[in-house]
Amino acid sequence: MAAMFNKVRLRIIVISCLWIPILACFIWRSYHVQIVRNKELKAKATAKYSTEIKLSGKRGEIFDADGNLLVSNLPKVTIAVSPYDAVHAAFFHYEKSNNKKKRAMADEVREQRRRKLAVIFSEVFNKPVMYYYKELEPMTKTVKNGKEVITKNRYLLLELEAGKELAERLKKMLESSKISKAAFRFKNIYVRNHPKGTLAADLLGYTDVVNDKEVAKGGLESALNKRMESTDGHHAYERGRKGHILSYGKQDLSAATDGKDVFLTIRENIQAILEEELDKCFAEWNPDNIYAAIADPRTGDILALAQRPTWNPSDRSTFVKNQTGTRFASEIYEPGSVFKPFFVGKALDWGVVTPGERIDCERGMWIYANRKLSDVGKYENLTIGEILKKSSNIGSAKIGLKMGELRQNEVRRLFGFGQKTGLPFIRESKGNMLILPREKVAATRVPIGYGTNVTMLQLLRGYCAIATGKLPKLNIIDRYRDSESGKEFRVRREIPVPVFENSQAHAQLVEMLCTVTAKDGTGKRAAIPGYEVAGKTGTARKHLPKLGYSGGAYYTSFAGFVPAKHPELVMVITVDHPRGKGVGGGTVAAPVFRRTMERVLKVMLIPPDFPDDIKKP
């Protein structure tokens, strides 16, 4: 009995000695897995059984002042595939098999899958079969530190911006070929669409899709990007083995937010008219560039803004570097004679000259500070109004001398030159000014439009001040619309700043500018039957590299407003280096002003000053 008891005890001791280490290992393993590696293993499990989908909102759309759509969003699909998952992964378990037949069978089936996919992709995306066959190579070799490393090719972009129909066609072909879509990625995105083609293209700007995200490039797209871009959301959920959402699993949904819609001050019909006339001018004179704009001088709202050459954002093949972008806001030039009214107007306002005062214009040739200054005609004694009408350089220079150098600086400051207009263009230039006093001759060149580099938009703002007597802040944005509430928020207009102390002097200046478009004025080709037009021509020599001012190139301009006595429209056009005979502002730019304004006045139903002067059809 004692011997039997000893045997049982011995067995218990032996079994305990065997199981205690095993139990200790089990406890240690449980502790290691559940405590030490808890975060790591939980993350792996979460990644395997849960999915997070990125939800994209729509970028804000752009409209004109009347609600006409200028830039919209088109729904597209980004299609990508993992060659490794599509071709190789399904047969991976055969790779380590010792059975040569199974490995050979796997190679054969994989090759058939690769060829079948290459044919499908070729039919859907219109590229050669061999291109896709090569791209579907699932295993690639790379050299690292002199050693070959095999990596898995998990990403092949099939189409960045595919239409919905194309995506559906691919899905149907995969289903009919009994190929799983698990290796494919179909991501719904939105891309920008310009339904009006080239209309206001440089003003609007464009976007590119970079890494599945829209990136603003130029124009208002860049300037207003923070307001128009959407906020991404996400949908995180637990899924089953077949990818379906588990109803009892955890879910986290955060909705995407659309960007704000933007309404411009631009009016589509006026913009179209301006661009049509610029196209005619470009075809006739073959210039390097044309810049033009139309504004309401009372509010500073820009109704049309364009340049040539331009392009079509919906056709990227028309893009030419250095010929796109907001050059009407960034390119600077010496304006020439369109600058003269600013100095003449303030000379009248400050009492430096009087309207009836006559100035000796030296019969067209004057030497001052050992430098020659000439006029087109051999003018003698001209009144202040005649100096503007004939565009006398000598008369304008002498008015500038009477005004004095410091006051010349003040004139340019009052009319906003040397300052940005405040429009939301990232590349807007403030121009530059030759600050007087400088060399003696400079005081005779600034009043005739040299020694000051301006943008076309600065000239536009300046002529709004000449038209009304008050300098406005230019506006290109009329209002915003919130995507969620649908409420519209109008952009606040700033009160224009008076630039004339004497209203009579301002009226005298306007009267003088009306004579410029008379039958014997330099701007006679800008005259519009039935309307009183005030304006000024400008022809400035273009300073060229190495050649200076002697290269035979010019900036020709016309700036004016109509109706002159109660102005509703201001237009400025500058043509950079027109080619041909007689390339003055009165020949090249003034006719564009007339043709454009004739059409715009009809569109806006602005009544004529002299109805009897309009020829009836």
MOWOMO-V374270 format. One record per backbone hydrogen bond with DSSP energy under -1.0 kcal/mol. CO is the residue of the C=O (numbers start at 1). NH is the residue of the N-H. E is the energy in kcal/mol with one decimal. If there is no record, write none. Layout:
CO;NH;E
CO;NH;E
//
This chain:
1;5;-2.1
2;6;-2.1
3;7;-2.0
4;8;-2.1
5;9;-2.4
6;10;-2.3
7;11;-2.2
8;12;-2.4
9;13;-2.4
10;14;-2.6
11;15;-3.1
12;16;-2.5
13;17;-2.5
14;18;-1.8
15;19;-2.7
16;20;-2.7
19;23;-3.2
20;24;-2.7
21;25;-2.7
22;26;-2.4
23;27;-2.8
24;28;-2.8
25;29;-3.0
26;30;-2.7
27;31;-2.6
28;32;-2.7
29;33;-2.7
30;34;-3.0
31;35;-2.2
31;36;-1.6
32;37;-2.8
37;41;-2.6
38;42;-2.4
39;43;-2.1
40;44;-1.8
41;45;-2.4
42;46;-2.6
43;47;-2.4
44;48;-1.7
45;49;-2.5
46;50;-1.6
49;239;-3.1
51;237;-2.7
53;235;-2.4
55;233;-3.0
58;259;-2.8
61;262;-2.9
62;70;-2.9
62;71;-2.0
63;264;-2.7
64;67;-1.9
68;64;-2.2
71;62;-1.9
72;193;-2.4
74;191;-2.5
76;189;-2.9
77;162;-2.7
78;187;-2.5
79;158;-2.3
79;159;-1.9
80;185;-3.1
81;156;-1.9
82;86;-2.8
83;87;-2.3
84;88;-1.3
84;89;-3.1
88;91;-2.0
89;92;-1.7
91;94;-1.2
92;95;-1.4
94;97;-1.2
99;103;-1.9
100;104;-2.5
101;105;-2.6
102;106;-2.2
103;107;-2.1
104;108;-2.2
105;109;-2.6
106;110;-2.5
107;111;-2.0
108;112;-2.1
109;113;-2.4
110;114;-2.4
111;115;-2.3
112;116;-2.5
113;117;-2.6
114;118;-2.0
115;119;-2.2
116;120;-2.2
117;121;-2.9
118;122;-2.0
119;123;-2.1
120;124;-2.2
121;125;-3.1
122;126;-1.3
128;132;-1.3
129;133;-2.5
130;134;-2.1
131;135;-1.9
132;136;-1.8
134;137;-1.4
138;153;-2.3
140;151;-2.7
142;149;-3.6
144;147;-1.8
147;144;-3.4
149;142;-2.5
151;140;-2.0
153;84;-2.5
156;81;-2.2
159;79;-2.7
162;77;-2.5
163;167;-2.0
164;168;-2.3
165;169;-2.2
166;170;-2.0
167;171;-2.1
168;172;-2.3
169;173;-2.0
170;174;-2.2
171;175;-2.2
172;176;-2.6
173;177;-1.4
174;179;-3.0
175;178;-1.4
181;184;-1.8
183;82;-2.0
185;80;-2.0
187;78;-2.9
189;76;-3.2
191;74;-3.3
193;72;-2.6
194;197;-2.0
196;199;-1.6
198;201;-2.2
200;204;-2.6
201;205;-2.4
203;220;-2.2
204;221;-1.7
206;217;-3.6
208;215;-3.5
210;213;-1.2
213;210;-3.3
215;208;-2.5
217;206;-2.0
218;222;-1.4
219;223;-2.1
220;224;-2.6
222;225;-1.3
224;228;-2.1
225;229;-2.8
227;260;-2.6
228;60;-3.1
231;257;-2.6
233;55;-2.5
234;254;-3.2
235;53;-2.5
236;252;-3.0
237;51;-3.1
238;246;-2.6
240;243;-1.5
244;240;-2.6
246;249;-1.2
252;236;-3.0
254;234;-1.7
257;231;-2.7
261;481;-2.2
262;63;-3.0
263;478;-2.7
263;479;-1.7
266;65;-3.0
267;271;-2.7
268;272;-2.5
269;273;-1.8
270;274;-2.4
271;275;-2.4
272;276;-2.2
273;277;-2.0
274;278;-2.1
275;279;-2.1
276;280;-1.6
277;281;-2.1
278;282;-2.7
279;283;-2.2
280;284;-2.0
281;285;-2.5
282;286;-1.8
285;579;-3.0
289;576;-2.9
290;308;-2.0
291;574;-2.9
292;306;-2.5
293;572;-2.0
294;303;-2.5
294;304;-1.6
295;570;-2.4
296;300;-2.8
300;475;-2.7
301;296;-2.7
303;267;-2.3
304;294;-2.4
306;292;-2.2
308;290;-2.2
312;315;-2.3
315;318;-2.2
316;319;-1.5
320;323;-1.9
325;327;-2.0
326;329;-1.6
327;331;-2.6
328;457;-1.0
329;429;-2.8
333;454;-2.8
336;339;-2.0
337;340;-1.4
339;342;-1.0
340;344;-2.4
341;345;-2.7
342;346;-1.6
343;347;-2.0
344;348;-2.1
345;349;-2.1
346;350;-2.6
347;352;-2.1
347;353;-1.3
354;357;-1.6
359;382;-2.2
361;364;-1.8
362;365;-1.5
364;375;-1.8
366;373;-2.4
368;371;-1.4
371;368;-2.6
373;366;-2.3
377;379;-1.7
379;363;-1.8
380;361;-3.4
382;359;-2.7
383;387;-2.0
384;388;-1.5
385;389;-2.5
386;390;-2.9
387;392;-2.2
389;522;-1.6
392;396;-1.8
393;397;-2.5
394;398;-2.2
395;399;-1.8
396;400;-2.1
397;401;-1.9
398;402;-2.1
399;403;-1.9
400;404;-1.9
404;408;-1.5
405;409;-1.7
406;410;-1.7
407;411;-2.3
408;412;-1.7
409;413;-1.8
410;414;-2.7
411;415;-1.7
412;417;-2.4
413;416;-1.5
416;419;-1.1
423;425;-2.5
425;428;-1.4
432;453;-3.0
439;442;-1.7
441;444;-1.8
442;445;-1.1
442;446;-2.1
445;450;-2.1
446;449;-1.7
449;336;-1.8
451;434;-2.5
453;432;-1.6
454;333;-1.9
455;459;-1.8
456;460;-2.2
457;461;-2.3
458;462;-2.4
459;463;-2.5
460;464;-1.6
461;465;-1.6
462;466;-1.7
463;467;-2.2
464;468;-1.9
465;469;-2.6
469;499;-2.4
471;497;-2.7
475;302;-2.6
476;265;-2.0
478;491;-2.5
479;263;-2.8
480;489;-3.0
481;261;-2.1
482;486;-1.7
487;482;-2.7
489;480;-2.1
497;471;-3.6
502;506;-1.6
503;507;-2.2
504;508;-2.3
505;509;-2.1
506;510;-2.2
507;511;-2.2
508;512;-2.1
509;513;-2.2
510;514;-1.4
513;535;-1.5
515;518;-1.2
516;523;-2.3
518;521;-1.9
521;524;-1.3
523;526;-2.2
524;527;-1.4
528;531;-2.2
530;609;-1.7
530;610;-2.9
532;564;-2.5
534;561;-2.8
536;559;-2.2
538;557;-3.2
540;555;-2.9
544;548;-2.7
545;547;-1.5
547;550;-1.4
548;544;-2.9
553;542;-3.0
554;577;-2.9
555;540;-2.7
556;575;-3.3
557;538;-2.0
558;573;-2.2
559;536;-2.4
560;571;-2.5
561;534;-2.2
562;568;-1.5
562;569;-1.8
569;562;-2.1
570;295;-2.5
571;560;-2.3
572;293;-2.0
573;558;-2.0
574;291;-2.6
575;556;-2.4
576;288;-2.6
576;289;-1.1
584;588;-2.7
585;590;-2.4
589;593;-1.8
590;594;-2.3
591;595;-2.6
592;596;-2.3
593;597;-2.9
594;598;-2.5
595;599;-1.4
596;600;-2.4
597;601;-2.8
598;602;-1.1
599;603;-2.0
600;604;-2.6
601;606;-2.2
610;613;-1.9
611;614;-1.3
//
